[in-house]
Amino acid sequence: MEIHQILNELVKKLDPNRKTTMAVISICPTDSEYLNIPDCIFYNHYFGWYGGDVSMNVPWFDQFHAEYPKIRVEDVIKVTIYSNQPEVELFANGCMNF
């Protein structure tokens, strides 16, 4: 975790106005100190791919927001990868909302 803190501080030193981001895999606990380092968190979620289904996303984000009420989920938390391979049909008509 130390290297992440060092890199975050370096970015802020080089450009104090630049937002920092880190990708987090789903298994990273929501109480991890790692989540307090960057300005923006990108979760690599796989609900509905390796287990469960996409309906699990909403309860997960509700729980995350309950744990971090000061974080505006729509501004700071983003779901990044939904699958481990291209799914052309899934996004053929634009973005997919969960």
C-alpha positions in Angstrom: 0.0 0.0 0.0 2.9 2.3 0.6 3.8 2.5 -3.1 0.2 3.7 -3.9 0.5 6.4 -1.3 3.9 7.5 -2.7 2.6 7.6 -6.3 -0.6 9.5 -5.2 1.5 12.1 -3.4 3.8 12.4 -6.4 0.9 13.2 -8.7 -0.4 15.8 -6.3 3.1 17.4 -6.1 3.5 17.5 -9.9 -0.1 18.7 -10.5 -2.1 19.7 -7.4 -5.3 20.1 -9.4 -5.2 16.7 -11.1 -7.5 14.0 -9.7 -6.0 10.7 -8.9 -7.6 7.3 -9.6 -7.0 3.7 -8.7 -8.6 0.5 -10.0 -10.0 -1.8 -7.3 -11.1 -5.4 -7.9 -14.4 -6.5 -6.4 -12.8 -8.7 -3.7 -11.1 -5.6 -2.2 -13.0 -5.0 1.1 -14.9 -1.7 1.2 -13.2 -0.9 4.5 -9.7 -1.2 3.0 -7.4 1.8 3.7 -6.5 1.6 0.0 -9.8 3.2 -0.9 -8.8 6.4 1.0 -5.8 7.1 -1.1 -7.1 8.4 -4.5 -9.7 11.0 -5.4 -11.6 8.5 -7.6 -12.1 4.8 -7.3 -12.8 2.5 -10.2 -14.2 -0.9 -9.2 -13.7 -3.9 -11.5 -16.9 -5.7 -10.8 -17.9 -9.0 -12.2 -21.4 -9.6 -10.8 -23.2 -11.6 -13.4 -20.1 -12.8 -15.1 -18.2 -15.1 -12.7 -21.0 -15.4 -10.1 -24.3 -13.9 -9.1 -26.0 -11.6 -11.5 -26.1 -7.9 -12.5 -28.9 -7.2 -10.0 -26.2 -7.5 -7.3 -24.6 -4.2 -8.3 -27.3 -2.0 -6.9 -27.3 -3.5 -3.4 -23.5 -3.5 -3.4 -23.4 0.2 -4.2 -26.1 1.0 -1.7 -24.0 -0.8 1.0 -20.9 1.1 -0.2 -22.7 4.4 0.0 -24.0 3.6 3.5 -20.4 3.0 4.6 -19.1 6.2 2.9 -22.1 8.6 3.0 -19.9 11.7 2.1 -18.8 10.1 -1.2 -21.1 10.9 -4.1 -21.1 7.5 -5.8 -22.0 9.0 -9.2 -19.0 11.3 -9.1 -16.3 9.2 -7.4 -17.2 5.5 -7.9 -17.3 4.0 -11.4 -17.8 0.4 -12.5 -15.2 -0.3 -15.1 -14.8 -3.8 -16.7 -17.9 -5.9 -16.9 -16.4 -8.9 -18.7 -13.0 -10.3 -19.4 -13.6 -10.4 -23.2 -15.2 -8.2 -25.8 -19.0 -8.4 -25.7 -19.9 -6.5 -28.9 -23.6 -7.5 -28.7 -23.9 -6.2 -25.1 -23.0 -2.7 -26.1 -24.3 -2.7 -29.7 -27.0 -0.1 -29.0 -25.0 2.2 -26.7 -24.2 2.1 -23.0 -25.6 -0.6 -20.7 -27.0 0.6 -17.4 -27.2 -1.7 -14.4 
